[in-house]
Amino acid sequence: EATVYEAIERMSEKHIGALVVLSGGELLVGIITERDYARKVILKGRQSRDTRVSEIMSTPVFYVTPETNIDECMRVRTSRLVRQLPVLEGESVVGMISMGDIVKWIISSHEQTIHQLENYIGGTYPG
């Protein structure tokens, strides 16, 4: 089982803020975030090399599926106060949606709407 030090090192190398924790390499059992590290290791004076991921991981894990729309992702994220949402297809983790991913999608969607309205007002809207 991995130590918190190993998990934080991997997050740092990959420039990410969370890792899913899998049992048997497949079954999602938890998530460890930089926030977990700060609150459950640093603030409590624990040693990351001596602390196991399972001791501080967040459970239960709130997740979405590939069919979940952005509005529902935002609802889950804000109601559960989580920044990352694993994407599960059946019991397999197939991705991760971050707060940044959601914000980028919303901005892109608004930009498209603005562009369509500008074209409509300017008389160049198709149709």
C-alpha positions in Angstrom: 0.0 0.0 0.0 1.3 3.4 -1.0 2.4 6.0 1.5 1.1 9.6 1.4 4.6 10.7 0.4 4.5 8.5 -2.7 1.0 9.8 -3.6 1.9 13.5 -3.2 5.2 12.9 -5.1 3.1 11.4 -8.0 0.7 14.3 -7.9 3.6 16.8 -8.1 5.2 15.0 -11.0 1.9 14.9 -13.0 0.8 18.4 -12.0 -2.5 17.2 -10.6 -4.4 17.8 -7.4 -5.9 14.3 -6.8 -5.5 10.6 -7.3 -8.1 7.9 -7.2 -7.5 5.0 -4.8 -8.3 1.6 -6.3 -8.6 -1.8 -4.7 -7.2 -4.6 -6.7 -6.3 -2.1 -9.4 -9.9 -1.6 -10.4 -12.5 -0.9 -7.7 -12.7 2.7 -6.6 -12.4 2.9 -2.8 -11.3 6.5 -2.2 -9.7 9.6 -3.4 -6.7 11.5 -2.0 -6.3 15.2 -2.7 -3.9 17.9 -1.8 -6.5 19.1 0.6 -6.5 15.7 2.4 -2.7 16.0 2.7 -2.8 19.5 4.1 -5.6 18.8 6.6 -4.9 15.3 7.7 -1.1 15.1 7.5 0.5 18.6 7.7 -1.9 20.2 10.2 -1.9 17.1 12.4 1.9 16.9 12.5 2.0 13.5 10.8 4.9 12.2 8.7 3.9 11.6 5.1 6.5 8.8 4.7 4.9 6.9 7.7 1.2 7.6 6.8 -0.7 5.2 4.5 -3.0 6.6 1.8 -5.8 4.6 3.2 -5.5 6.4 6.5 -6.3 9.8 5.0 -8.2 9.2 1.7 -11.7 10.6 1.4 -14.6 8.2 1.3 -17.2 7.8 0.1 -16.2 9.0 -3.3 -18.7 11.1 -5.2 -18.6 10.4 -8.9 -20.3 10.9 -12.2 -20.8 8.8 -15.3 -20.0 9.6 -19.0 -23.7 10.4 -19.4 -23.8 13.0 -16.6 -24.4 16.5 -18.0 -22.4 19.6 -16.9 -25.2 21.0 -14.8 -25.4 17.8 -12.7 -21.6 17.7 -12.4 -21.8 21.3 -11.0 -24.6 20.3 -8.6 -22.7 17.3 -7.2 -19.4 19.3 -7.0 -21.0 22.2 -5.1 -23.3 20.2 -2.9 -20.6 17.8 -1.8 -17.8 20.5 -1.7 -15.5 18.5 -3.9 -13.2 19.8 -6.6 -12.6 16.5 -8.5 -15.1 14.0 -9.7 -14.1 10.6 -10.9 -16.0 9.4 -14.0 -17.1 5.8 -13.7 -18.4 3.5 -16.4 -19.8 0.5 -14.5 -17.2 0.0 -11.8 -14.2 1.2 -13.9 -12.7 4.6 -13.5 -12.5 6.1 -17.1 -11.6 9.7 -16.3 -11.7 12.6 -13.9 -13.5 15.9 -14.1 -11.9 18.8 -12.3 -13.4 22.1 -11.3 -11.2 23.6 -14.0 -12.6 21.3 -16.7 -16.2 22.4 -15.8 -15.3 26.1 -15.8 -13.5 25.8 -19.2 -16.6 24.1 -20.7 -18.9 26.8 -19.3 -16.8 29.6 -20.7 -16.6 27.9 -24.1 -20.4 27.4 -24.1 -20.9 31.1 -23.3 -18.5 32.2 -26.0 -20.4 30.1 -28.5 -23.7 31.6 -27.4 -22.3 35.1 -27.6 -20.9 34.4 -31.1 -24.3 33.1 -32.3 -26.1 36.1 -30.9 -23.6 38.5 -32.5 -24.2 36.8 -35.9 -28.0 36.9 -35.4 -27.9 40.6 -34.6 -25.6 41.3 -37.5 -27.8 39.3 -39.9 -25.3 36.6 -40.6 -26.9 33.9 -38.6 -27.5 30.7 -40.7 -31.0 29.8 -41.3 
